[in-house]
Amino acid sequence: MRISFDLGGVFYPGAPDEDNAIALQALLEALIAINRVYMRACDGKVPGLYLANVPYARTQIWDSTPDLYARGYGDCKSLTATRIAELREQGEECQPVFRFAQNPQTGARDFHILVRNGADFEDPSRKLGMVEYHRRKGLWVFPE
């Protein structure tokens, strides 16, 4: 099943970060919940993100875990949603967090999504090759 959203009220040039953040949070939590349902249905047989050999690469798609693994690559939104679902299924209390910054190549506001687990932050995209991918493609690397 494919479900699409018209997000005309957010992510346009000049859209307030607060409005973008509300939309991002809702989309991420929905994707995390879908991933958890899939993981439960597979009865623990879904490989963990870091064991699945899924490198970072930019996409415009919000992939669920099975779609991410089938595609064979993904970016911060799909990687982080899969990792958080995995951690929550293991009983961890973690949340998606994101940062906004100006992209010097396009001038547009962009975001990057991380995992917050207590006081710690984890960046699945960096662990799975984001910096190398961006350097190889000559793309902007999100600031630390």
C-alpha contacts under 8 A as a table, 3 or more apart, distances in Angstrom:
res1	aa1	res2	aa2	distance
7	L	10	V	5.67
7	L	11	F	7.28
8	G	11	F	7.32
8	G	12	Y	7.10
9	G	12	Y	7.41
9	G	15	A	7.93
10	V	15	A	5.86
10	V	16	P	7.86
10	V	19	D	6.41
10	V	20	N	5.49
10	V	23	A	7.33
11	F	15	A	5.84
11	F	20	N	6.05
12	Y	15	A	5.33
13	P	108	A	6.66
13	P	109	R	7.43
15	A	19	D	7.08
15	A	20	N	7.00
16	P	19	D	5.40
16	P	20	N	6.39
17	D	20	N	4.96
17	D	21	A	5.88
17	D	100	F	7.42
18	E	21	A	5.01
18	E	22	I	6.33
19	D	22	I	5.24
19	D	23	A	6.44
20	N	23	A	5.21
20	N	24	L	6.06
21	A	24	L	5.00
21	A	25	Q	6.00
21	A	98	F	7.96
22	I	25	Q	5.26
22	I	26	A	6.31
23	A	26	A	5.23
23	A	27	L	6.17
24	L	27	L	5.18
24	L	28	L	5.98
25	Q	28	L	5.21
25	Q	29	E	6.10
25	Q	96	P	7.55
26	A	29	E	5.32
26	A	30	A	6.21
27	L	30	A	5.21
27	L	31	L	6.25
28	L	31	L	5.12
28	L	32	I	6.04
28	L	77	K	7.28
28	L	81	A	6.37
28	L	96	P	7.24
29	E	32	I	5.02
29	E	33	A	6.11
29	E	81	A	7.86
30	A	33	A	5.18
30	A	34	I	6.28
31	L	34	I	5.08
31	L	35	N	6.13
31	L	62	W	7.96
31	L	64	S	6.42
31	L	81	A	6.28
32	I	35	N	5.05
32	I	36	R	6.21
32	I	81	A	5.01
32	I	82	T	6.60
32	I	84	I	6.74
32	I	85	A	5.29
33	A	36	R	5.11
33	A	37	V	6.38
33	A	85	A	7.13
34	I	37	V	5.21
34	I	38	Y	6.38
34	I	64	S	7.10
35	N	38	Y	5.08
35	N	39	M	6.17
35	N	64	S	5.98
35	N	65	T	5.74
35	N	81	A	7.52
35	N	82	T	6.40
35	N	85	A	5.96
36	R	39	M	4.99
36	R	40	R	6.15
36	R	85	A	5.27
36	R	86	E	7.29
36	R	89	E	6.86
37	V	40	R	5.23
37	V	41	A	6.13
38	Y	41	A	5.06
38	Y	42	C	6.29
38	Y	65	T	7.76
38	Y	66	P	7.90
39	M	42	C	5.21
39	M	43	D	6.59
39	M	44	G	6.33
39	M	45	K	7.59
39	M	46	V	6.17
39	M	86	E	7.80
40	R	43	D	5.11
40	R	44	G	6.51
42	C	45	K	5.51
42	C	46	V	6.44
43	D	46	V	7.87
47	P	51	L	6.04
47	P	52	A	5.71
48	G	51	L	5.24
48	G	52	A	6.10
48	G	83	R	7.71
48	G	86	E	6.83
49	L	52	A	5.24
49	L	53	N	7.54
49	L	54	V	7.24
49	L	79	L	7.55
49	L	82	T	6.85
49	L	83	R	6.10
49	L	86	E	7.82
50	Y	53	N	6.55
50	Y	54	V	7.53
50	Y	128	L	7.78
52	A	69	Y	7.13
53	N	72	G	7.58
54	V	68	L	7.74
54	V	69	Y	6.53
54	V	72	G	5.20
54	V	73	Y	4.89
54	V	74	G	7.15
54	V	128	L	7.33
55	P	72	G	7.16
55	P	73	Y	5.01
55	P	74	G	6.73
55	P	128	L	4.95
55	P	129	G	6.17
56	Y	73	Y	5.61
56	Y	74	G	5.18
56	Y	75	D	5.29
56	Y	76	C	7.70
56	Y	79	L	7.91
56	Y	125	S	5.66
56	Y	126	R	7.78
56	Y	128	L	5.26
56	Y	129	G	5.39
56	Y	130	M	5.40
56	Y	133	Y	7.23
57	A	73	Y	5.79
57	A	74	G	5.21
57	A	75	D	5.40
57	A	130	M	6.90
57	A	133	Y	6.63
58	R	74	G	6.27
58	R	75	D	5.11
59	T	74	G	6.29
59	T	75	D	6.15
62	W	77	K	6.48
62	W	78	S	5.68
63	D	66	P	7.80
63	D	67	D	5.39
63	D	68	L	5.18
63	D	74	G	7.61
63	D	78	S	5.35
64	S	67	D	5.28
64	S	68	L	5.91
64	S	78	S	6.61
64	S	81	A	7.93
64	S	82	T	7.31
65	T	68	L	4.99
65	T	69	Y	6.11
65	T	78	S	7.41
65	T	82	T	5.69
66	P	69	Y	5.21
66	P	70	A	6.08
67	D	70	A	4.96
67	D	71	R	5.95
68	L	71	R	5.15
68	L	72	G	6.15
68	L	73	Y	6.31
68	L	74	G	6.19
68	L	78	S	6.92
68	L	79	L	7.91
69	Y	72	G	5.08
69	Y	73	Y	7.07
71	R	74	G	7.63
74	G	77	K	7.97
74	G	78	S	6.05
74	G	79	L	6.23
75	D	78	S	5.85
75	D	79	L	5.89
75	D	125	S	6.38
76	C	79	L	5.16
76	C	80	T	5.63
76	C	112	H	6.46
76	C	113	I	5.52
76	C	114	L	7.33
76	C	124	P	7.13
76	C	125	S	5.42
77	K	80	T	5.49
77	K	81	A	6.11
77	K	112	H	7.90
77	K	113	I	6.14
78	S	81	A	5.17
78	S	82	T	6.14
79	L	82	T	5.27
79	L	83	R	6.17
79	L	124	P	6.21
79	L	125	S	6.67
80	T	83	R	5.01
80	T	84	I	6.02
80	T	96	P	7.15
80	T	113	I	6.71
80	T	114	L	6.21
80	T	115	V	6.38
80	T	123	D	7.64
80	T	124	P	6.12
80	T	125	S	7.64
81	A	84	I	5.26
81	A	85	A	6.15
81	A	96	P	7.54
82	T	85	A	5.18
82	T	86	E	6.18
83	R	86	E	5.04
83	R	87	L	6.20
83	R	115	V	7.85
83	R	124	P	7.42
84	I	87	L	5.04
84	I	88	R	5.95
84	I	94	C	6.58
84	I	95	Q	6.94
84	I	96	P	7.32
84	I	115	V	6.78
85	A	88	R	5.14
85	A	89	E	6.07
86	E	89	E	5.21
86	E	90	Q	6.51
87	L	90	Q	5.03
87	L	91	G	6.52
87	L	92	E	5.28
87	L	93	E	7.64
87	L	94	C	7.33
88	R	91	G	4.95
88	R	92	E	4.81
88	R	93	E	6.13
88	R	94	C	6.89
89	E	92	E	7.29
92	E	117	N	7.58
93	E	117	N	6.46
93	E	118	G	7.47
94	C	115	V	6.74
94	C	116	R	5.50
94	C	117	N	4.42
94	C	118	G	6.79
95	Q	115	V	5.86
95	Q	116	R	5.27
95	Q	117	N	6.68
96	P	113	I	6.59
96	P	114	L	5.77
96	P	115	V	4.89
96	P	116	R	6.15
97	V	113	I	5.67
97	V	114	L	5.27
97	V	115	V	6.07
97	V	116	R	6.40
98	F	111	F	6.38
98	F	112	H	5.34
98	F	113	I	4.29
98	F	114	L	5.95
99	R	111	F	5.38
99	R	112	H	5.40
99	R	113	I	6.72
100	F	109	R	6.57
100	F	110	D	5.58
100	F	111	F	4.40
100	F	112	H	6.70
101	A	109	R	5.66
101	A	110	D	5.56
101	A	111	F	6.37
101	A	142	F	7.72
101	A	143	P	7.88
102	Q	107	G	6.09
102	Q	108	A	5.83
102	Q	109	R	4.60
102	Q	110	D	6.12
103	N	106	T	5.62
103	N	107	G	5.19
103	N	108	A	5.51
103	N	109	R	6.00
103	N	110	D	6.15
103	N	140	W	6.98
104	P	107	G	5.28
104	P	108	A	7.78
104	P	140	W	7.31
105	Q	139	L	7.77
105	Q	140	W	6.71
112	H	142	F	7.17
113	I	123	D	7.66
114	L	121	F	6.80
114	L	122	E	6.00
114	L	123	D	4.99
114	L	124	P	7.09
115	V	121	F	5.59
115	V	122	E	5.02
115	V	123	D	6.28
115	V	124	P	7.77
116	R	119	A	6.93
116	R	120	D	5.78
116	R	121	F	4.56
116	R	122	E	6.42
117	N	120	D	5.23
117	N	121	F	6.17
117	N	122	E	7.69
118	G	121	F	8.00
123	D	126	R	5.51
123	D	127	K	6.40
124	P	127	K	5.01
124	P	128	L	6.04
125	S	128	L	5.12
125	S	129	G	6.32
125	S	130	M	5.24
126	R	129	G	5.27
126	R	130	M	4.74
126	R	131	V	6.19
127	K	130	M	7.37
129	G	132	E	5.38
129	G	133	Y	6.01
130	M	133	Y	5.10
130	M	134	H	6.13
130	M	141	V	7.90
131	V	134	H	5.27
131	V	135	R	6.14
131	V	141	V	6.23
132	E	135	R	5.18
132	E	136	R	6.03
133	Y	136	R	5.18
133	Y	137	K	6.16
134	H	137	K	5.13
134	H	138	G	5.77
134	H	139	L	4.64
134	H	140	W	6.25
134	H	141	V	6.00
135	R	138	G	4.94
135	R	139	L	6.09
135	R	140	W	7.68
135	R	141	V	7.46
136	R	139	L	7.71
